[in-house]
Amino acid sequence: MSTAVALPMVLAEVTVSAVERLSPSFVRLVLAGEGLADIGVDGPWWDQRFKLVVPTEDGVLTSVEDADETWLGTWADRPVEERGHMRTYTVRSVLGTGADTRVVVDVVVHPGASGPGGDWAAAAVVGSRAVALLPRRGVPFGGIEFTNPPGADLLLVGDESAVPAVCAVLEQLPDDATGAAFLEVPVAEDIQAVRRPPGVALTWLARGVRAHGEALHEAVLAHLGAGAPAPEIAVDEVDPDLWETPTWSSSGEPLEPASGGAYPQLHAWIAGESAMVTGLRRHLVRELGVDRSQVAFMGYWRRGVAMRS
Ligand SMILES: Cc1cc2nc3c(=O)[nH]c(=O)nc-3n(C[C@H](O)[C@H](O)[C@H](O)COP(=O)(O)OP(=O)(O)OC[C@H]3O[C@@H](n4cnc5c(N)ncnc54)[C@H](O)[C@@H]3O)c2cc1C
């Protein structure tokens, strides 16, 4: 019996079984490993996040041998040259079953400001190893923020870091879902073909030389019938831990029951660089009167700041 079986999540060493350079900014990795046989969620995977621990610069991979429930709590206390780096990614899809279960992850390669997660993915080859922390079938895990309430007018918004999540959600939506999705990517070559319900419009925006999130901000406001330009967000106004969902607030704001707001059917999910998300949040909630309980706003990364651990 593998040691991971005792844990409430699957903590398993995984091996890259396929690498595909999707486009200039994305690399797709297929992760395989015996422990993945036990992963699973109750319902769609939607935007399920998971942790990946990548090896140190010297190639040392953290050990999950004999891991028990204290593993996660004590991992960060170990010297970085032993433990490597933990990063958050999205389950793009799950392939196969049983011992052949594989997890697909699309990683943004960001050469200008590199970090251990992006660097590892960019250099990954078949056989590269990492450690994954994923939901165990039958055990509540959390990490899914998307919901699809009946009758929702969906609004999905993301930069490249949220492209995997939005594409995964679009592919899993029922055929009768309605709404719109807006995705901003660095260059036009990053635009992907994605299956989606006919009633959900998908707009890709290639950033080019524009500021990060500017095109996205404009397009979302136009979609909501508001034409104002994107407000400048000062660096000290950006909430680095921005994570506001209908059921959780990183700022401790009271969670009020839905009042209908200015867009009663709207159900929005917005993720990406923190300044971009902070700006959109301000506009939607403060200026357009969108009810906070109808939106999940999530800072996936912050310009100039490495993820903790
Ligand atoms: C719930 C959740 C799901 C996510 N899913 C995915 C996913 O499926 N695929 C994915 O690629 N990312 C995803 N991210 C974002 C990813 O975790 C961050 O981008 C992370 O910082 C990458 O780690 P790193 O080691 O490459 O860079 P870090 O060491 O964290 O940062 C190093 C430098 O790179 C910059 N940087 C970090 N990310 C980016 C970026 N995307 N573009 C440009 N510069 C960047 C930082 O600002 C910093 O200056 C997700 C984040 C969350 C919270």
The ligand as a Tripos MOL2 file, in Angstrom:
@<TRIPOS>MOLECULE
LIG
   53    58     1     0     0
SMALL
NO_CHARGES

@<TRIPOS>ATOM
      1 C1         -5.6760   29.2900   -8.0870 C.3       1 LIG1
      2 C2         -4.5200   29.5530   -9.0310 C.ar      1 LIG1
      3 C3         -4.4500   28.8420  -10.2330 C.ar      1 LIG1
      4 C4         -3.4010   29.0940  -11.1280 C.ar      1 LIG1
      5 N1         -3.3310   28.3640  -12.2920 N.ar      1 LIG1
      6 C5         -2.2830   28.5680  -13.1420 C.ar      1 LIG1
      7 C6         -2.1420   27.7750  -14.3170 C.ar      1 LIG1
      8 O1         -2.9100   26.8290  -14.5850 O.2       1 LIG1
      9 N2         -1.0850   28.0360  -15.1530 N.ar      1 LIG1
     10 C7         -0.1700   29.0430  -14.8640 C.ar      1 LIG1
     11 O2          0.7780   29.2370  -15.6380 O.2       1 LIG1
     12 N3         -0.2880   29.8150  -13.7470 N.ar      1 LIG1
     13 C8         -1.3020   29.5810  -12.8800 C.ar      1 LIG1
     14 N4         -1.4050   30.3220  -11.7300 N.ar      1 LIG1
     15 C9         -0.4340   31.4080  -11.5180 C.3       1 LIG1
     16 C10         0.8940   30.9030  -10.9840 C.3       1 LIG1
     17 O3          0.7020   30.2570   -9.7430 O.3       1 LIG1
     18 C11         1.8190   32.1370  -10.7850 C.3       1 LIG1
     19 O4          2.0270   32.7520  -12.0230 O.3       1 LIG1
     20 C12         3.1280   31.7930  -10.1260 C.3       1 LIG1
     21 O5          3.6820   33.0090   -9.6520 O.3       1 LIG1
     22 C13         4.1200   31.1210  -11.0570 C.3       1 LIG1
     23 O6          5.2740   30.7860  -10.3120 O.3       1 LIG1
     24 P1          6.7490   31.0320  -10.8630 P.3       1 LIG1
     25 O7          7.6360   30.2080  -10.0080 O.co2     1 LIG1
     26 O8          6.7780   30.8100  -12.3320 O.co2     1 LIG1
     27 O9          7.0090   32.5840  -10.6090 O.3       1 LIG1
     28 P2          7.2540   33.2940   -9.1780 P.3       1 LIG1
     29 O10         8.4980   32.7850   -8.5390 O.co2     1 LIG1
     30 O11         6.0140   33.2200   -8.3580 O.co2     1 LIG1
     31 O12         7.4870   34.8130   -9.6200 O.3       1 LIG1
     32 C14         8.7210   35.2120  -10.2120 C.3       1 LIG1
     33 C15         8.4810   36.4620  -11.0580 C.3       1 LIG1
     34 O13         7.6630   36.1060  -12.1630 O.3       1 LIG1
     35 C16         6.5170   36.9430  -12.2340 C.3       1 LIG1
     36 N5          5.3790   36.1480  -12.7090 N.ar      1 LIG1
     37 C17         4.7370   35.1630  -12.0530 C.ar      1 LIG1
     38 N6          3.7560   34.6560  -12.8180 N.ar      1 LIG1
     39 C18         3.7700   35.3400  -13.9860 C.ar      1 LIG1
     40 C19         3.0010   35.2810  -15.1760 C.ar      1 LIG1
     41 N7          2.0000   34.3980  -15.3360 N.pl3     1 LIG1
     42 N8          3.3110   36.1510  -16.1780 N.ar      1 LIG1
     43 C20         4.3280   37.0630  -16.0470 C.ar      1 LIG1
     44 N9          5.1100   37.1550  -14.9300 N.ar      1 LIG1
     45 C21         4.8150   36.2980  -13.9140 C.ar      1 LIG1
     46 C22         6.3160   37.4670  -10.8050 C.3       1 LIG1
     47 O14         5.6460   38.6960  -10.8120 O.3       1 LIG1
     48 C23         7.7460   37.5640  -10.3110 C.3       1 LIG1
     49 O15         8.3010   38.7950  -10.7220 O.3       1 LIG1
     50 C24        -2.4200   30.0630  -10.8150 C.ar      1 LIG1
     51 C25        -2.4840   30.7550   -9.5800 C.ar      1 LIG1
     52 C26        -3.5170   30.4960   -8.7070 C.ar      1 LIG1
     53 C27        -3.5510   31.2370   -7.3980 C.3       1 LIG1
@<TRIPOS>BOND
     1     1     2 1
     2     2     3 ar
     3     2    52 ar
     4     3     4 ar
     5     4     5 ar
     6     4    50 ar
     7     5     6 ar
     8     6     7 ar
     9     6    13 1
    10     7     8 2
    11     7     9 ar
    12     9    10 ar
    13    10    11 2
    14    10    12 ar
    15    12    13 ar
    16    13    14 ar
    17    14    15 1
    18    14    50 ar
    19    15    16 1
    20    16    17 1
    21    16    18 1
    22    18    19 1
    23    18    20 1
    24    20    21 1
    25    20    22 1
    26    22    23 1
    27    23    24 1
    28    24    25 2
    29    24    26 1
    30    24    27 1
    31    27    28 1
    32    28    29 2
    33    28    30 1
    34    28    31 1
    35    31    32 1
    36    32    33 1
    37    33    34 1
    38    33    48 1
    39    34    35 1
    40    35    36 1
    41    35    46 1
    42    36    37 ar
    43    36    45 ar
    44    37    38 ar
    45    38    39 ar
    46    39    40 ar
    47    39    45 ar
    48    40    41 1
    49    40    42 ar
    50    42    43 ar
    51    43    44 ar
    52    44    45 ar
    53    46    47 1
    54    46    48 1
    55    48    49 1
    56    50    51 ar
    57    51    52 ar
    58    52    53 1
@<TRIPOS>SUBSTRUCTURE
     1 LIG1         1 GROUP 0 **** ****
